Amino acid sequence: NDLLVKIPYFDKAPVTDYAYSFAVVGDTQIVAENDVIKGENNLAKIYDWILANKDSKNIQYVFGLGDITDNNTPAEWALAKEQMEKMDAAGLAYSVVRGNHDLVGYNDSTKTDYMTQYLGTAAYKSQFATGGFYDENISNPWRTFKVGNINYLMLALDFGPTDEVLAWAGEIIADHPDHSV
């Protein structure tokens, strides 16, 4: 015990009264790969936890951070689609971001855009009615939403965005000066 460092964070009482919160899901690639290879069900556990805590933690939005899959395979994308459909059914808004493991051709000789194929559903696209997409592609969406008195602007840019995409995103931000980005 002499070697243990006391971390102040762990001395705090857990939050029980949420004005609101956001969930953040990033780098699930190994989870998805293990679910496919080993028949595990851990990706579902992540999203089931979010949905089970949606009301108690007042989760207003789920931000994806990329690397949804490890090998950009149809099986991994099918698992991701199942989870996004749960969020659609629950009416919980979310964004997905394609990371380097999810890129077209990362490990796919057919060069298929699986993210658009599996996640580019009408339900997902409808979330961006208060925004849009760069080049009408779900890889670079934006939208606005309000929680309480706070206006938010959400941008979910593809891995390694081009200068053109960054300029486009900069224009959207400039057009929404009263929004937290």
Secondary structure, DSSP 8 states (H G I E B T S, - for coil): -TT----GGGGS------S-EEEEE---HHHHHHHHHH---HHHHHHHHHHHTTTTTTEEEEEE-S---SS--HHHHHHHHHHHHHHHHHT--EE----GGGSTTSS-TT---HHHHHH--HHHHHTTTTEEEGGG-TTSEEEEEEETTEEEEEE---SS--HHHHHHHHHHHHT-TTSB-
